[in-house]
């Protein structure tokens, strides 16, 4: 029995949840951090680049508030094969 770490991702703009790998979630967070006007907290602003910010969010948080009132939420899960 093998297990694989994944993330369940919920977006306010989508009606279904998605299962993403850690790399896919980090890429999605990088996109949101670079292409939207997200308000960043001081701890995120202290990090040197957008990839570091995305990784920090993945490991310490579970939600990103979007400027239009929407959200992106993620939760770590383990899937059995």
N, C-alpha and C positions, 0 to 999 in steps of 0.2 A: 504494500500500500504506500503510495507516494502522496505527498501533499505539495501544493503549489500556493504560494502567497499571491493573492490578487487583491484588488480593491473594488468594492461596489461603489459606483459613482452616480450621484443624483444631481441633475441640473434642473433649475427652475424652468428652463425653456424646453425641456423634454419630459414626456410623460412616463417613459420607462427608465429603469436603472440600467447601467452598463457595467460589465466586468472588465476591468483594465489591469494590465500588468503594471508593476512599479514604473517601468520605463515609459509606458503609455500615459500613465497618470502624470508623471513628471513633465512630459512633453505637453500635455493639456494645460497644466499649470503655467508652464513657460509661455504658452500662447496667450492665456488670459492675462498674465502679468505684463506682457509686452504689447498686446493689441487692445487692451481696454484701459480705462482710466481708473484703476483700482487704487483705493486709498491704502497706503502701506503704513504699518505700525513702525515705531522707531527700531524695534529689534530686526525687522526685515530690511529697513533702510540701511542698517549698519553692515549688512552683508555685501560683499564686493560685486556680485553679478546676479543676473536673473536665474541662472541655473542653481546657484546656492540658495536663493530665496525660495525657489520651487521645492528643493529638497528639504529645506527647513520646514516649510509648510506641511509637506507630506509626513514628516516625522513628529511634528509637535502639534499639529492642528487637525481639524476635520471639516473645516468650512472656510470658504472664501466668499465674502460679501461682494457682490458686483455693483457697479455704479447705478444700474437701472433698477435697483431694488431686488434683483435676483440673487441667486446663490449657486455655488458649486459645493457639494458635500461629498466626502469620501470616507469609507470605512474599510479597514483591513479585514480580510477573510482568508481562511485556508480551505482550499478545495481538495477533496480526496479523489484520486483517480482509480 
